[in-house]
């Protein structure tokens, strides 16, 4: 991997909530939406590659670093994050539709955004979407355990349990230093996120979407993510689907070369 170079930081002060974001490149707008415990730094291996052909903008969602919530906040939620991004795209895209890429919880937000404002969506890329489906294991007890550890000051234990449960056993131990630092910076967002545990997305809202869609999964991702991609593929029969080899849920970090190539192949078509 290349050395970790700080990304330039900007603020959208002209919005109701001043989102922090990073930006690079010129061309059609491509918005990257991070998932739980992350922020715009999550995309550090995508921005240089994708910005050669696109204007890549990666926001930190409301309540995440660099102004992370440290206590429970009622303004934190998928619907609010989608509304924030709709305002952000309207402002930064000059009213033109954008390509939208979301990962995990960020893919849930991307779906909510696309269903709420299809006129702002040029294409939609969903990487291992994180939302509840019928038959999913109830995750509330697991979240309660993580939040209890946070409230007791055991940030390391809480982050290890959360990351390993979502991505697979042993993931936290193998993570590089910059990723662990980012996750610790956003640890207390889970105090708000627990209020949306097992939040479902009404799949019927995806049926009218008539722009190009790419479904992306990691070859070694947990089965629950594959089931969500399968369900979306049935709802969106014209959607393309790709699998990132040698990667689990954090596919854009584990195999950035393959991930970036698949994204560019789709966008350039």
C-alpha positions in Angstrom: 0.0 0.0 0.0 1.2 3.6 -0.6 1.9 5.8 2.4 -1.1 7.3 4.2 -1.4 10.9 3.0 -3.9 13.2 4.7 -6.9 14.0 2.4 -7.8 17.7 2.0 -10.8 18.7 4.1 -13.6 21.1 3.3 -16.9 22.0 5.0 -20.3 22.6 3.4 -21.1 25.6 5.7 -24.0 26.6 3.5 -26.1 23.6 4.4 -28.3 23.1 7.4 -25.7 20.7 8.8 -22.1 21.6 7.8 -20.9 18.3 6.4 -17.1 17.8 6.3 -15.9 16.3 3.0 -12.9 15.7 0.8 -12.9 16.2 -3.0 -10.7 15.4 -6.0 -10.8 15.3 -9.7 -13.1 16.8 -12.4 -15.9 15.4 -14.5 -19.2 13.8 -13.6 -20.0 13.9 -9.9 -19.4 10.7 -8.0 -20.5 10.7 -4.3 -19.0 8.1 -1.9 -21.0 7.2 1.2 -19.2 5.4 4.1 -20.7 3.0 6.5 -20.7 2.5 10.3 -17.8 3.7 12.4 -16.1 5.3 9.3 -15.9 8.7 7.6 -14.5 10.1 4.4 -11.1 8.7 5.2 -12.5 5.2 4.5 -12.2 5.9 0.8 -8.5 6.8 0.7 -7.6 4.0 -1.7 -10.5 4.8 -4.0 -10.2 8.6 -4.4 -6.9 8.7 -6.3 -8.0 6.1 -8.8 -11.6 7.2 -9.3 -10.8 10.9 -9.5 -8.7 10.5 -12.7 -12.0 10.4 -14.6 -14.6 11.7 -12.1 -15.2 14.5 -9.7 -15.1 12.4 -6.5 -16.7 13.9 -3.4 -16.7 11.9 -0.1 -18.6 13.4 2.8 -18.4 12.5 6.5 -22.0 11.9 7.4 -23.8 13.9 10.2 -22.3 13.0 13.6 -19.1 11.4 12.3 -15.5 12.6 12.5 -14.2 15.3 12.5 -17.3 16.4 14.5 -18.3 13.0 15.9 -21.2 12.7 18.3 -20.0 11.6 21.7 -23.5 11.0 23.2 -26.9 9.8 21.8 -28.3 12.3 19.3 -31.8 12.1 17.9 -30.7 13.7 14.6 -28.7 10.6 13.7 -30.3 8.1 11.3 -30.5 6.7 7.8 -33.4 9.0 6.7 -31.7 12.1 8.0 -28.3 11.2 6.5 -30.1 10.7 3.1 -31.8 14.1 3.4 -28.4 15.7 4.3 -26.9 14.1 1.2 -29.7 15.2 -1.1 -29.1 18.8 0.0 -25.4 18.3 -0.4 -25.8 16.9 -4.0 -28.2 19.7 -4.9 -25.6 22.2 -3.8 -22.4 20.6 -5.1 -23.9 19.1 -8.2 -25.6 22.3 -9.4 -28.9 20.4 -9.7 -27.3 17.6 -11.9 -27.7 13.9 -11.0 -24.7 12.2 -9.5 -23.3 8.7 -9.5 -23.8 7.3 -5.9 -21.6 4.6 -4.3 -22.4 3.4 -0.8 -20.9 0.7 1.3 -22.6 -1.3 4.1 -24.8 1.1 6.1 -23.8 3.7 3.5 -25.4 1.5 0.8 -28.6 1.6 2.9 -28.4 5.4 2.9 -27.6 5.3 -0.9 -30.8 3.3 -1.5 -32.9 5.7 0.7 -31.4 8.6 -1.2 -32.0 7.1 -4.7 -35.6 6.1 -3.8 -36.3 9.5 -2.3 -34.6 11.6 -5.0 -34.3 9.5 -8.2 -33.9 12.7 -10.2 -30.5 13.2 -8.5 -29.2 9.7 -9.2 -27.3 9.0 -12.4 -26.3 5.5 -11.3 -26.3 3.6 -8.1 -23.5 1.3 -6.7 -24.3 -0.8 -3.6 -21.5 -2.6 -1.9 -22.6 -5.2 0.6 -25.7 -3.2 1.7 -26.5 -3.2 5.4 -30.2 -3.3 6.2 -32.5 -5.8 7.8 -34.2 -8.4 5.7 -36.8 -11.0 6.8 -34.9 -14.0 8.2 -31.9 -12.0 9.3 -30.6 -12.8 12.8 -31.8 -10.2 15.3 -28.8 -8.0 16.1 -30.2 -6.0 19.0 -28.5 -8.1 21.8 -25.1 -7.8 20.1 -25.5 -4.0 19.8 -26.5 -3.8 23.5 -23.3 -5.6 24.4 -21.2 -3.2 22.3 -22.9 -0.1 23.7 -22.5 -1.4 27.3 -18.8 -1.7 26.7 -18.6 1.8 25.3 -20.5 3.2 28.3 -18.0 1.4 30.6 -15.1 3.0 28.7 -13.9 -0.2 27.0 -13.6 1.3 23.5 -11.1 -1.3 22.3 -13.4 -4.2 23.4 -16.4 -2.6 21.8 -14.8 -1.9 18.5 -13.2 -5.4 18.3 -16.6 -7.0 19.0 -18.5 -4.8 16.5 -15.9 -5.1 13.6 -15.5 -8.9 14.1 -19.2 -9.5 14.2 -19.9 -7.5 11.0 -16.8 -8.6 9.0 -15.8 -11.9 10.5 -13.7 -13.2 13.4 -10.2 -11.8 13.8 -10.8 -8.8 11.5 -10.1 -6.1 14.1 -6.8 -7.7 15.1 -5.7 -7.6 11.5 -6.7 -4.0 10.7 -4.0 -1.4 10.0 -3.3 1.4 12.4 -5.0 4.2 10.4 -8.2 2.2 10.1 -8.3 1.5 13.8 -7.8 5.2 14.6 -10.7 6.1 12.3 -13.0 3.6 14.0 -12.0 4.8 17.5 -12.7 8.4 16.3 -16.3 7.3 15.5 -16.9 4.8 18.2 -19.6 6.7 20.1 -21.8 7.1 17.0 -23.0 3.6 18.0 -24.7 5.2 21.0 -27.1 6.9 18.4 -27.0 4.1 15.8 -28.5 1.6 18.3 -31.8 3.4 17.8 -32.0 2.2 14.2 -31.0 -1.4 14.9 -32.6 -3.9 12.5 -34.0 -1.1 10.4 -35.5 -2.5 7.3 -35.6 -1.1 3.8 -38.9 -1.6 1.9 -37.6 -3.5 -1.2 -40.6 -2.4 -3.2 -39.3 1.1 -3.2 -36.4 -0.1 -5.3 -38.6 -1.5 -8.1 -39.2 1.9 -9.9 -35.5 2.7 -10.1 -34.6 2.9 -13.8 -31.0 4.1 -13.8 -28.0 1.7 -14.0 -27.3 -0.2 -10.8 -24.2 -2.2 -9.8 -24.3 -4.7 -6.9 -20.9 -5.5 -5.4 -20.0 -8.2 -2.9 -16.9 -9.5 -1.4 -16.0 -13.1 -2.2 -15.6 -13.9 1.5 -18.3 -11.6 2.8 -20.7 -13.0 5.5 -23.7 -14.7 4.0 -26.2 -12.1 5.2 -24.7 -9.6 2.7 -24.9 -12.1 -0.1 -28.6 -12.6 0.7 -29.3 -8.9 0.4 -27.6 -8.7 -2.9 -29.6 -11.7 -4.1 -32.8 -10.0 -3.1 -31.9 -6.8 -4.8 -30.9 -8.7 -7.9 -34.4 -10.1 -8.1 -36.0 -6.7 -7.6 -33.7 -5.1 -10.1 -33.2 -7.7 -12.9 -31.2 -5.3 -15.1 -28.7 -4.6 -12.4 -25.1 -5.7 -13.0 -23.4 -7.7 -10.2 -19.7 -8.3 -9.5 -17.7 -10.0 -6.8 -14.4 -8.7 -5.5 -12.0 -11.6 -5.1 -9.7 -12.1 -2.1 -11.9 -9.8 0.0 -14.6 -9.8 2.7 -17.0 -7.0 3.7 -14.3 -4.3 3.6 -13.6 -5.2 0.0 -12.4 -1.7 -1.1 -9.6 -1.9 1.5 -8.7 -5.6 1.1 -8.5 -5.5 -2.7 -8.6 -1.9 -3.8 -7.2 -2.6 -7.3 -10.0 -5.0 -8.2 -12.7 -2.9 -6.5 -11.6 0.3 -8.3 -11.4 -1.5 -11.6 -15.0 -2.9 -11.3 -16.4 0.5 -10.3 -14.7 2.3 -13.2 -15.8 -0.5 -15.7 -19.4 0.1 -14.6 -19.3 3.9 -14.6 -17.6 4.1 -18.0 -20.3 1.9 -19.6 
